[in-house]
């Protein structure tokens, strides 16, 4: 067969917060790594989205970092890249197993023959996954991890490189309307940049409201946008995030849950399993934060959310995403800078810049 789905880590029960280090023993080129995290929820309310239980995913070769994102950043990048509606099996019920998938895509698409991770080019590649089961709920006790690789088998390829994704910069704004200027690397072409404006329960454009890129000390300014308007325009480009979930809701009591779409126009549809009652949602579903309560009785609620901005992430794609030669060739620049202007919901926020670059062998 041309391809093989290989087990890198068989399902393993994890304990307290820590880091799982996994040797990449596969010899064939890898198109994609699938990382599956299976927590058993034990709290009525969630503390954060499912993928928050994975605080870092790194692919390293000694001191050389080839991939470095947290779980939510990783899912957002996959959603933008693959144009899929969700990466979660959101069974958000006490005692039930939810499932969050994170992926490392080394190519533009699965089975990309030009871009793939070739383990033979490295000495000791390892996957390091940092986890904390209590990040999604203080009482979460059982959680499991598994990793799979989509490998080229009888299909012989000679990849020229792979896609490398990293959180390049992260900071906490200290005031409204404050500027942060960030030097960006110019060592590899950039396929896309993702700006993550995170604070729980807030729309990303309320955390930062302006974003700019400039080349060579403002000789050129390729991007200068007000983020709310940019997000509205890009709804004609991005794939809508769409995620089903089930959970219990109490009697006139809010049950807090977190979902993947985070813009303030996220919509929810659903129904309870009690014909004598119904469920309400409080306020906007913004920042991925959902508050549900049963009006007359406690019940099971089966819901569906649709929206944009997975895990507070705003994508800036550079060029035709399928064309390697059309990406942002920053190697010819003397300098490249990003500038972010914070907004009213800056308090307690974390703003991050994620880069997906073309790394050649």
N, C-alpha and C positions, 0 to 999 in steps of 0.2 A: 504494500500500500504506500502511496506517496507521503502520507502523513501519519502521525502517531500522537495519541493523547496520553502523556506519561504522568505517572504519579511522582511528584517531587517530595511531598510530605503526606503520608496517609493520615487520616483524621486522628488528631491528637487532642486529648483533654488537657486543658491548661489550668493553671492555678492562679495565684495572686499575680498582680501586675509585674510585668517583666518583659524581656526581649527573647524571642525565639530565633536562634541562628541556624540556618539551613544551608547546607552545602549544595551547590548546583552540580550534581554529578552527571547530568545529561551531557553527552558529547556532540549530539547533532544540533544544528542551528534551531533556535527557538523563535517562533513568531509571536507568541503571547504567553504570559503567565497568568493563571487564574488563582486568586487567593480567596478562600471561602471561610468566613467566620460565623459560627453558629452559637449565639448566646441564648440561654433560657431565661426569659424575663421573670422577675419576681417582685416588681413594684407596680402599683396602680398608675403612678405618673412616671414618665420618662424624664431623665435629666438632660438628654441630648439625643441627636439622631443616631441610628444604629451604627453607622460607620465611625462614630466618635470613639468607639471601643478600641479602634486601632489607631494609635497616636502617631505611628511612623512606620513607613514601609521603605526600606533601603535595599538597593542592590549595590554591593561593593566588591571591589577586587583589591584587597589590602586597603590602602588609604585612598584609593581612587573610587569616588562615589559616582555610580552610573545612573542611579534613580533615587530620589528622596522626596517623598510626599507623605502627608498624613492620610488617614483613610477617607475623609470627606473630600479632600483635594483630589485624591486618586479616583474616587467615583465620579466626581464632576468632570475630570478630564476624559474619562471613558465615555461618559454620556455625550459630551461634545464631539469626541472623535468618532465614536461608533454610530451616533445618531440613534440611540436606543432610549426608551422612555424611562427606565429605572435600572438600578443594580441591586434592588432589595426584594426579598420575600418578607413582607412586613406583617407578620403574624404577631401583633403587639399585645398578646394576652398573657397574663400571669401563668407560668407553668408551660407555655408553648415555646417551641423553638422558632426563633426568627433566623434569617440568614442574610448576611451582607456579603456581596461579592465585590472584590477589588481586583483590578487587572493592571498588568504592565504590558502595554502594546508597543512592541519594538518596531512595527511597521505601520504604514498608513492604513492598512486593513489586514485582516487575518489572511495569512499565507502570502504576504507581500514578498516577492522573491528578491527584490533589490535591498530591502531593509529588514534585517533580522538580527537577533543576538547570537553571535557565534562564540560559544564557550571556549573554543580552541584558541581564540585571540587573547585569552586572559589566563592568569596563573592560578587563581583560587577564587572564583566568583562565589559569593555567598548572599543569601537573602536574609535580611534582618527585619523581623516584624515585632514592633513594640506594642503591647496590649495592656488594657486596663478594663476589666469587666465592669467595674463600678462607675465608669464614665457615663454609661447610659442609664444606670439605676443603682442606687447604693446597695440594694439587696441581691443584685445579680450574682449568682454563685457558680453556675455551671456554664462553661463556654468551651468551644472546640475550634480547632484550626486545621485546614487542609490546603494543599497547594498542588496545582497541576500545570503541566507545560504542553503547549501545542507545538509539537516538533516536526520538522521536515525529516522524513524517513528515507524512502527510496527516491524521492524527488531531490536530486542534487542541485544545490544552488551555490552562488558565490556572492553573498551580500556585500555591498560597498560600505555599509555602516548600519546604524540603528537610531531610533528616536530615544533621546535622553530627556527625562522630565525631572525637574527639581524645583523645590521652593527656594527661590534665589534670595528673597529678602522678606522680613516680617518685622512689624513694629506696632507699638501701641500709641495712637494719637493722644495728645495731651490737651487739645483745645479745639474749638470749632473754627472752621475756616483757616486751619494751619496747613502750611505746605510742607511736604516731605519730598526731598529730591534724592533719587536713587541711581547710582551708577550701575548700568547693566553690562554684562560681559559681551565682548565682541570676538570671542574665539571660535564660535560655531554659528552657522546660519540658524535663525529662529523661525520655527514653523508657526507657533502661536504663543501668545502671552495670555495668562489668566490673572485677573485682578480679583482677589477675594477680600471682601469687606464684611468681616464677621463680628456680629454681636447677637446673642440669642434673642429671638423674637423681634428683630428689626429688619426692615428691608435694606439690602445692600446700598442702594443709592442714598439712604439716610445716614450712612456711616461715612461715605466719601462721595462728593458730588461732582468733582472734576478730575479728569485724567489727561495727561499730556506726555508725548514722547518728543525728544529733540535730539538731533544729530549734530556733532561737532560744534558744541557751544551755540546752539540755536541757529546754525546755518540753515538747517531745514527742520520743520516741525511736521512730521508725517501724521501725527494724531493729536488732536486737541478737542476734547468733547466734554459736554455736560452729560453726566452718566444717565440720568433718568431719560432724557431724550434719546440717547444712544440705545439704551435697553429697549425702548418702545420701537425703534426702527428695526432692531435686530430680531424682533419677534417674527419678522418676515423671512428670516434666514435660519434661525435656530430650530432644532427639533423640540417640540413641547415635551416637558417632563410630565409623566403620567404614572401614578403609583397607587395601587390598591392596598388597603390595610384593614385589619379587623382588630377591635379592642372592646373592652367593657367600658360603660359609662355609668356613673352613679346617679342617684336621685337628687336633682337640683344641686349637684356637686360637680365641679370641673374636674375632668380627667385630662391631664396634659400629655400630649404626644408630639413627637417631632417627625417631620416628613422631609423629603428631598427638595421639592421646589420651594423657593424662598422669596419670590417677588410678592409685592403687596396685592397683586391681582390674582393670586392663587385661589382656585375655586375648589370647593368640596361638594361631592354628591354622596348620598348614602341613605341608609335606613336602619332602624333598630329591629330587633326580633320580637318586640312586644307590641301586639296590635292595639293595646289600650293606651299606649304612650307614644312619645316621639322624642327625638333628640335635637338639641339646639347647639349652635356654634357661637361662641363669644367672639366679637370683634373680627377684624381682618385676620386671615391666615397669612401672616407675614413672617419672614425669617424662619419659615418652616415650622412654626409653632401653632399647634391646633389645640383648642380648648373645647371639649365636648361634654355635655351633661344630659342625662335623661330627665324629662320634665316631670313625669308622674311615677316612674319606677326605674330601677336599675335594669340594664339590658345589654345585650351584645349589639355592637354597632359595626356594620359593614360599610366601609367608606371608600371613596376614590378621590384623589386630589390631582389636579392638573395645573401646571404653571410653568415658570421659567426660573433661571438662575439656580441651578443645582448647588446646594450647600453654600449659598452666598457667593458663587463664582460667576464672574463676568468674562466672557471670552472675547479676545481680539485676535482673529485669524489673520495671518499674513500671506497674501497671495492665494493662488489656486492650491488647495490643500493636497491634491493628488499629484502635483507637479513639483518635484524636488528643486528644479531650477528656478521656480517662481517664488520661493520663500524669501524671507528678509535676510539678505546677505550682509550681515553686519560686520563681516571680516574686513570689508574695505573701508570701514569708518575709523576715525580717530577716537571718537567717544560716542556713547549712547546713554541718554538719561531718561528716566521716568520721573514725572512729578505728579503727586497725588494731593488733592485738597480735601481735608476732612470736612465732615458735615455735622449736623446738630446731634446725631446719635453717636458721637465719638466716644463717650464715656464707657470704659470697659471693653472697647473694641480692639480687634486685632486685624490689621490690614497686611495682606501678603501679596507678593508677586511671584507667580509660577511661570517658568519658561519651559517650553518643549523645543529642543534643539536637535539639529542633525549632526550626529557625531560619526565621522567617517573612520574607517579602519586604516 
